């Protein structure tokens, strides 16, 4: 059994190795009618500026997911991973790509558009990439 990642509060910083630039990711979680969903669990992770996932950095990042155990290699364009689940809804596993990094048949639906921001209230020292991702879950059994 793999170790369980720690639960972090909303607005937590998961940028552990400080390579590249920080990015703010925010969004809404709703059902197919546009109603907000409370009490969901959202697991999110991404590669760093070197294209390395946290599980590939022994001693820097914790061991939570092993790509080798899944038979997967780490060679992918820059992307974010999400696993979203809530009681009464189907679990959703997605990854989304930045258009400039996506190659070889990535459809438009998982493409993201990152906006540059300078809003100091976000807690960053200078301009930062800002990403808004809205996720829609369907009810179980529908």
N, CA, C and O of each residue as an XYZ file, in Angstrom:
568
protein
N       0.853     -1.190      0.000
C       0.000      0.000      0.000
C       0.885      1.236      0.000
O       1.871      1.307      0.734
N       0.522      2.219     -0.837
C       1.295      3.455     -0.938
C       0.941      4.386      0.207
O      -0.189      4.362      0.695
N       1.895      5.212      0.644
C       1.583      6.198      1.688
C       0.504      7.154      1.201
O       0.383      7.415      0.004
N      -0.263      7.664      2.127
C      -1.326      8.607      1.803
C      -0.768     10.029      1.857
O      -0.126     10.393      2.843
N      -0.997     10.838      0.828
C      -0.527     12.230      0.876
C      -1.211     12.983      2.007
O      -2.335     12.650      2.385
N      -0.545     13.994      2.550
C      -1.180     14.774      3.608
C      -2.324     15.612      3.051
O      -2.282     16.052      1.902
N      -3.338     15.824      3.870
C      -4.412     16.737      3.469
C      -3.959     18.148      3.780
O      -3.456     18.427      4.868
N      -4.139     19.030      2.819
C      -3.727     20.415      2.969
C      -4.952     21.312      2.868
O      -5.922     20.964      2.196
N      -4.915     22.457      3.529
C      -6.060     23.375      3.448
C      -6.108     24.052      2.088
O      -5.124     24.052      1.349
N      -7.254     24.627      1.765
C      -7.375     25.433      0.559
C      -6.303     26.521      0.609
O      -5.952     27.001      1.687
N      -5.804     26.896     -0.516
C      -4.748     27.904     -0.658
C      -3.383     27.423     -0.175
O      -2.478     28.236      0.010
N      -3.217     26.107      0.034
C      -1.919     25.583      0.457
C      -0.915     25.676     -0.691
O      -1.292     25.657     -1.862
N       0.349     25.775     -0.345
C       1.424     25.851     -1.321
C       2.009     24.449     -1.494
O       2.507     23.868     -0.530
N       1.954     23.901     -2.708
C       2.522     22.573     -2.961
C       3.819     22.679     -3.767
O       4.311     21.672     -4.276
N       4.369     23.869     -3.885
C       5.595     24.146     -4.626
C       6.780     23.889     -3.706
O       7.331     24.826     -3.127
N       7.176     22.631     -3.567
C       8.150     22.251     -2.552
C       9.606     22.474     -2.934
O      10.419     22.774     -2.060
N       9.962     22.339     -4.202
C      11.379     22.466     -4.554
C      11.756     23.858     -5.058
O      12.935     24.137     -5.274
N      10.781     24.721     -5.245
C      10.987     26.116     -5.652
C      11.737     26.265     -6.969
O      12.445     27.253     -7.164
N      11.594     25.300     -7.878
C      12.145     25.429     -9.224
C      11.064     26.035    -10.102
O       9.888     25.692     -9.983
N      11.470     26.938    -10.983
C      10.489     27.600    -11.837
C       9.775     28.690    -11.066
O      10.282     29.189    -10.061
N       8.616     29.050    -11.533
C       7.838     30.122    -10.920
C       6.583     29.542    -10.284
O       6.019     28.576    -10.797
N       6.136     30.125     -9.164
C       4.876     29.664     -8.574
C       3.703     30.037     -9.471
O       3.792     30.967    -10.272
N       2.617     29.310     -9.330
C       1.417     29.573    -10.108
C       0.215     29.439     -9.179
O       0.158     28.527     -8.354
N      -0.736     30.346     -9.316
C      -1.977     30.229     -8.555
C      -2.972     29.445     -9.404
O      -3.185     29.753    -10.576
N      -3.578     28.425     -8.792
C      -4.610     27.632     -9.456
C      -5.870     27.765     -8.613
O      -5.849     27.527     -7.405
N      -6.948     28.138     -9.248
C      -8.217     28.299     -8.538
C      -9.343     27.867     -9.459
O      -9.120     27.606    -10.641
N     -10.526     27.794     -8.931
C     -11.644     27.416     -9.770
C     -12.876     27.085     -8.956
O     -12.940     27.337     -7.753
N     -13.850     26.514     -9.640
C     -15.107     26.140     -9.007
C     -15.358     24.663     -9.247
O     -14.935     24.102    -10.258
N     -16.054     24.041     -8.304
C     -16.479     22.648     -8.437
C     -17.996     22.647     -8.378
O     -18.594     23.111     -7.406
N     -18.619     22.113     -9.443
C     -20.075     22.171     -9.511
C     -20.652     20.913    -10.133
O     -19.941     20.118    -10.748
N     -21.955     20.751     -9.959
C     -22.644     19.636    -10.613
C     -23.060     20.066    -12.024
O     -22.804     21.199    -12.432
N     -23.691     19.171    -12.752
C     -24.052     19.455    -14.145
C     -25.109     20.553    -14.289
O     -25.327     21.058    -15.390
N     -25.768     20.926    -13.185
C     -26.729     22.029    -13.211
C     -26.092     23.357    -12.795
O     -26.774     24.381    -12.735
N     -24.793     23.343    -12.509
C     -24.095     24.564    -12.115
C     -24.126     24.855    -10.628
O     -23.690     25.925    -10.204
N     -24.642     23.912     -9.811
C     -24.689     24.111     -8.363
C     -23.348     23.740     -7.745
O     -22.737     22.753     -8.153
N     -22.872     24.520     -6.757
C     -21.603     24.191     -6.110
C     -21.698     22.858     -5.365
O     -22.762     22.495     -4.863
N     -20.587     22.139     -5.299
C     -20.505     20.864     -4.574
C     -19.641     21.089     -3.343
O     -18.496     21.525     -3.454
N     -20.185     20.792     -2.178
C     -19.437     20.942     -0.924
C     -18.843     19.602     -0.509
O     -19.340     18.545     -0.897
N     -17.787     19.654      0.276
C     -17.217     18.457      0.889
C     -16.450     17.551     -0.054
O     -16.266     16.373      0.251
N     -15.998     18.058     -1.184
C     -15.263     17.228     -2.150
C     -13.802     17.098     -1.731
O     -13.265     17.915     -0.984
N     -13.192     16.047     -2.239
C     -11.747     15.856     -2.071
C     -11.113     16.102     -3.434
O     -11.532     15.529     -4.440
N     -10.105     16.957     -3.453
C      -9.408     17.287     -4.690
C      -7.931     16.990     -4.491
O      -7.270     17.610     -3.658
N      -7.423     16.042     -5.258
C      -5.998     15.750     -5.275
C      -5.434     16.396     -6.521
O      -5.962     16.198     -7.616
N      -4.365     17.170     -6.371
C      -3.768     17.860     -7.511
C      -2.258     17.780     -7.401
O      -1.698     17.871     -6.309
N      -1.600     17.609     -8.546
C      -0.146     17.628     -8.582
C       0.308     17.990     -9.987
O      -0.459     17.901    -10.945
N       1.577     18.403    -10.093
C       2.122     18.766    -11.391
C       3.631     18.573    -11.386
O       4.239     18.374    -10.335
N       4.222     18.634    -12.561
C       5.672     18.580    -12.701
C       6.267     19.956    -12.395
O       5.586     20.976    -12.503
N       7.553     19.970    -12.010
C       8.211     21.254    -11.768
C       8.745     21.838    -13.074
O       8.447     21.321    -14.151
N       9.520     22.897    -12.985
C      10.032     23.582    -14.166
C      10.983     22.715    -15.000
O      11.181     22.977    -16.186
N      11.572     21.680    -14.380
C      12.446     20.749    -15.096
C      11.670     19.600    -15.726
O      12.263     18.720    -16.351
N      10.340     19.601    -15.565
C       9.526     18.507    -16.095
C       9.531     17.285    -15.197
O       9.169     16.194    -15.636
N       9.933     17.452    -13.953
C      10.060     16.345    -13.007
C       8.873     16.348    -12.052
O       8.551     17.376    -11.457
N       8.228     15.200    -11.906
C       7.174     15.049    -10.906
C       7.816     14.888     -9.537
O       8.947     14.414     -9.426
N       7.100     15.279     -8.505
C       7.622     15.204     -7.149
C       8.124     13.830     -6.764
O       9.099     13.717     -6.022
N       7.487     12.794     -7.246
C       7.878     11.444     -6.856
C       9.202     11.033     -7.478
O       9.718      9.956     -7.178
N       9.754     11.869     -8.333
C      11.034     11.577     -8.957
C      12.177     12.293     -8.266
O      13.309     12.240     -8.746
N      11.918     12.958     -7.159
C      12.932     13.714     -6.449
C      13.106     13.150     -5.039
O      12.541     13.677     -4.080
N      13.867     12.109     -4.923
C      14.115     11.509     -3.608
C      14.751     12.548     -2.682
O      15.667     13.268     -3.077
N      14.261     12.613     -1.469
C      14.799     13.527     -0.479
C      14.249     14.933     -0.550
O      14.434     15.710      0.386
N      13.568     15.287     -1.648
C      12.956     16.617     -1.767
C      11.445     16.490     -1.693
O      10.796     17.185     -0.911
N      10.887     15.608     -2.500
C       9.449     15.403     -2.552
C       9.113     14.072     -1.871
O       9.902     13.129     -1.938
N       7.957     13.989     -1.223
C       7.555     12.733     -0.580
C       7.159     11.672     -1.607
O       6.749     11.998     -2.721
N       7.287     10.404     -1.222
C       6.912      9.283     -2.088
C       5.435      8.951     -1.898
O       5.075      8.255     -0.949
N       4.573      9.444     -2.797
C       3.156      9.130     -2.689
C       2.657      8.315     -3.877
O       1.795      7.453     -3.707
N       3.173      8.564     -5.060
C       2.726      7.848     -6.259
C       3.967      7.395     -6.998
O       4.895      8.187     -7.160
N       4.022      6.173     -7.447
C       5.181      5.665     -8.167
C       4.806      5.383     -9.604
O       4.043      4.459     -9.886
N       5.340      6.178    -10.512
C       5.031      5.992    -11.928
C       5.440      4.603    -12.402
O       4.746      3.985    -13.210
N       6.574      4.116    -11.893
C       7.038      2.793    -12.300
C       6.043      1.699    -11.959
O       5.866      0.762    -12.737
N       5.399      1.801    -10.818
C       4.418      0.794    -10.408
C       3.207      0.799    -11.335
O       2.500     -0.202    -11.454
N       2.978      1.923    -11.984
C       1.866      2.042    -12.921
C       2.279      1.698    -14.345
O       1.454      1.688    -15.259
N       3.569      1.414    -14.523
C       4.053      1.128    -15.861
C       4.116      2.360    -16.737
O       4.049      2.251    -17.961
N       4.246      3.551    -16.123
C       4.250      4.815    -16.869
C       5.646      5.419    -16.859
O       6.375      5.282    -15.877
N       6.015      6.072    -17.921
C       7.261      6.828    -17.945
C       6.958      8.292    -17.651
O       5.804      8.705    -17.764
N       7.953      9.088    -17.280
C       7.705     10.480    -16.905
C       7.736     11.471    -18.060
O       7.651     12.674    -17.815
N       7.852     11.025    -19.302
C       8.049     11.938    -20.418
C       6.717     12.449    -20.960
O       6.104     11.799    -21.806
N       6.271     13.591    -20.487
C       4.991     14.159    -20.893
C       5.144     15.672    -20.970
O       6.003     16.234    -20.290
N       4.336     16.340    -21.776
C       4.378     17.806    -21.768
C       3.851     18.334    -20.434
O       3.197     17.612    -19.681
N       4.145     19.595    -20.156
C       3.718     20.211    -18.900
C       2.209     20.066    -18.731
O       1.445     20.297    -19.668
N       1.792     19.684    -17.535
C       0.370     19.456    -17.286
C       0.092     19.429    -15.790
O       1.006     19.306    -14.974
N      -1.176     19.546    -15.450
C      -1.661     19.401    -14.077
C      -2.525     18.153    -14.008
O      -3.258     17.847    -14.949
N      -2.441     17.440    -12.910
C      -3.282     16.270    -12.668
C      -4.314     16.616    -11.600
O      -4.028     17.343    -10.648
N      -5.514     16.080    -11.778
C      -6.568     16.225    -10.776
C      -7.275     14.890    -10.586
O      -7.541     14.173    -11.550
N      -7.572     14.569     -9.340
C      -8.540     13.533     -9.009
C      -9.558     14.232     -8.121
O      -9.217     14.727     -7.046
N     -10.810     14.272     -8.571
C     -11.860     14.983     -7.842
C     -12.956     13.993     -7.507
O     -13.455     13.284     -8.380
N     -13.331     13.948     -6.221
C     -14.397     13.037     -5.810
C     -15.237     13.658     -4.700
O     -14.731     14.379     -3.840
N     -16.520     13.361     -4.745
C     -17.464     13.847     -3.748
C     -18.574     12.809     -3.604
O     -18.944     12.142     -4.570
N     -19.093     12.683     -2.398
C     -20.164     11.722     -2.132
C     -21.347     11.983     -3.061
O     -21.804     13.118     -3.191
N     -21.841     10.921     -3.708
C     -22.990     11.028     -4.591
C     -22.645     11.389     -6.025
O     -23.540     11.529     -6.859
N     -21.356     11.542     -6.327
C     -20.917     11.933     -7.664
C     -19.893     10.944     -8.198
O     -19.199     10.279     -7.429
N     -19.804     10.854     -9.518
C     -18.771     10.034    -10.140
C     -17.405     10.672     -9.913
O     -17.269     11.893     -9.977
N     -16.405      9.854     -9.650
C     -15.033     10.329     -9.486
C     -14.502     10.761    -10.852
O     -14.764     10.103    -11.858
N     -13.765     11.854    -10.886
C     -13.201     12.370    -12.123
C     -11.680     12.410    -12.013
O     -11.136     12.969    -11.060
N     -11.003     11.822    -12.983
C      -9.544     11.863    -13.066
C      -9.208     12.571    -14.374
O      -9.581     12.107    -15.451
N      -8.506     13.688    -14.277
C      -8.194     14.473    -15.469
C      -6.758     14.980    -15.411
O      -6.147     15.040    -14.344
N      -6.243     15.335    -16.554
C      -5.040     16.163    -16.614
C      -5.269     17.195    -17.706
O      -5.940     16.949    -18.709
N      -4.681     18.357    -17.467
C      -4.866     19.458    -18.394
C      -3.500     19.987    -18.819
O      -2.535     19.929    -18.057
N      -3.432     20.502    -20.041
C      -2.168     20.888    -20.653
C      -2.168     22.357    -21.052
O      -3.207     22.918    -21.401
N      -0.984     22.975    -20.996
C      -0.805     24.312    -21.556
C      -0.670     24.165    -23.067
O       0.088     23.309    -23.524
N      -1.381     24.970    -23.861
C      -1.373     24.790    -25.319
C       0.012     24.773    -25.945
O       0.242     24.003    -26.878
N       0.938     25.588    -25.472
C       2.268     25.638    -26.072
C       3.050     24.349    -25.835
O       3.972     24.039    -26.589
N       2.694     23.595    -24.797
C       3.437     22.388    -24.455
C       2.788     21.114    -24.958
O       3.428     20.062    -24.979
N       1.532     21.188    -25.362
C       0.807     19.981    -25.747
C       1.099     19.630    -27.206
O       1.010     20.472    -28.100
N       1.445     18.381    -27.414
C       1.767     17.913    -28.769
C       1.135     16.554    -29.000
O       0.675     15.902    -28.063
N       1.115     16.133    -30.260
C       0.714     14.786    -30.621
C      -0.703     14.421    -30.195
O      -0.907     13.449    -29.467
N      -1.672     15.197    -30.647
C      -3.051     14.778    -30.540
C      -3.785     15.110    -29.263
O      -4.832     14.517    -29.004
N      -3.286     16.035    -28.446
C      -4.055     16.441    -27.277
C      -5.252     17.249    -27.768
O      -5.085     18.199    -28.532
N      -6.445     16.882    -27.338
C      -7.665     17.565    -27.775
C      -7.762     18.940    -27.137
O      -7.069     19.230    -26.162
N      -8.611     19.773    -27.679
C      -8.794     21.122    -27.160
C      -9.375     21.116    -25.743
O      -9.055     22.008    -24.957
N     -10.219     20.140    -25.394
C     -10.904     20.157    -24.093
C      -9.975     20.132    -22.888
O     -10.314     20.758    -21.884
N      -8.819     19.449    -22.913
C      -7.961     19.524    -21.738
C      -6.959     20.670    -21.782
O      -6.080     20.743    -20.923
N      -7.068     21.561    -22.756
C      -6.140     22.683    -22.850
C      -6.526     23.774    -21.850
O      -7.707     24.039    -21.624
N      -5.515     24.394    -21.263
C      -5.740     25.477    -20.311
C      -5.132     26.757    -20.864
O      -4.213     26.717    -21.683
N      -5.638     27.858    -20.423
C      -5.090     29.147    -20.827
C      -4.706     29.901    -19.558
O      -5.566     30.306    -18.775
N      -3.418     30.079    -19.372
C      -2.875     30.692    -18.166
C      -2.734     32.186    -18.402
O      -2.169     32.614    -19.409
N      -3.247     32.972    -17.475
C      -3.204     34.419    -17.578
C      -2.101     34.970    -16.681
O      -1.928     34.481    -15.565
N      -1.352     35.971    -17.134
C      -0.378     36.625    -16.243
C      -1.109     37.555    -15.283
O      -2.030     38.264    -15.688
N      -0.711     37.561    -14.030
C      -1.345     38.405    -13.011
C      -0.281     39.179    -12.250
O       0.862     38.737    -12.134
N      -0.669     40.336    -11.734
C       0.229     41.134    -10.900
C      -0.427     41.501     -9.578
O       0.119     42.313     -8.832
N      -1.571     40.930     -9.270
C      -2.332     41.224     -8.058
C      -1.520     40.850     -6.818
O      -1.291     39.667     -6.567
N      -1.092     41.823     -6.057
C      -0.263     41.570     -4.862
C      -1.046     40.853     -3.751
O      -0.433     40.250     -2.870
N      -2.372     40.907     -3.775
C      -3.160     40.266     -2.719
C      -3.056     38.743     -2.769
O      -3.458     38.067     -1.822
N      -2.522     38.198     -3.863
C      -2.383     36.751     -3.980
C      -1.175     36.230     -3.204
O      -1.003     35.017     -3.090
N      -0.340     37.112     -2.671
C       0.794     36.683     -1.862
C       2.074     36.443     -2.639
O       3.027     35.910     -2.070
N       2.141     36.808     -3.899
C       3.347     36.642     -4.698
C       4.136     37.943     -4.730
O       3.562     39.025     -4.609
N       5.454     37.836     -4.892
C       6.319     39.018     -4.917
C       6.276     39.776     -6.235
O       6.574     40.970     -6.260
N       5.924     39.134     -7.298
C       5.907     39.779     -8.599
C       4.842     39.157     -9.469
O       3.960     38.465     -8.961
N       4.902     39.386    -10.771
C       3.927     38.771    -11.680
C       3.947     37.247    -11.557
O       4.995     36.651    -11.309
N       2.795     36.633    -11.730
C       2.701     35.186    -11.587
C       1.651     34.649    -12.542
O       0.723     35.368    -12.912
N       1.788     33.378    -12.949
C       0.743     32.765    -13.776
C      -0.479     32.439    -12.929
O      -0.355     31.950    -11.806
N      -1.637     32.707    -13.466
C      -2.895     32.498    -12.762
C      -3.780     31.597    -13.620
O      -4.031     31.904    -14.786
N      -4.246     30.507    -13.063
C      -5.041     29.541    -13.799
C      -6.368     29.332    -13.089
O      -6.401     29.073    -11.886
N      -7.452     29.444    -13.825
C      -8.777     29.168    -13.291
C      -9.324     27.914    -13.981
O      -9.442     27.873    -15.206
N      -9.653     26.897    -13.186
C     -10.143     25.623    -13.714
C     -11.482     25.312    -13.045
O     -11.540     25.104    -11.833
N     -12.543     25.280    -13.826
C     -13.843     24.874    -13.310
C     -14.043     23.389    -13.606
O     -13.825     22.942    -14.732
N     -14.454     22.632    -12.602
C     -14.636     21.191    -12.744
C     -16.115     20.862    -12.515
O     -16.729     21.346    -11.565
N     -16.668     20.039    -13.391
C     -18.073     19.643    -13.304
C     -18.124     18.136    -13.068
O     -17.533     17.361    -13.820
N     -18.835     17.727    -12.018
C     -19.036     16.301    -11.726
C     -20.465     15.907    -12.022
O     -21.397     16.680    -11.797
N     -20.629     14.704    -12.525
C     -21.985     14.185    -12.727
C     -22.370     13.286    -11.555
O     -21.521     12.645    -10.935
N     -23.651     13.257    -11.275
C     -24.146     12.442    -10.166
C     -23.948     10.968    -10.467
O     -24.068     10.532    -11.612
N     -23.644     10.211     -9.432
C     -23.446      8.767     -9.596
C     -24.694      8.131    -10.183
O     -25.817      8.444     -9.788
N     -24.474      7.230    -11.139
C     -25.588      6.485    -11.715
C     -26.381      7.216    -12.761
O     -27.424      6.727    -13.195
N     -25.912      8.391    -13.185
C     -26.675      9.109    -14.226
C     -26.036      8.933    -15.573
O     -26.534      9.462    -16.566
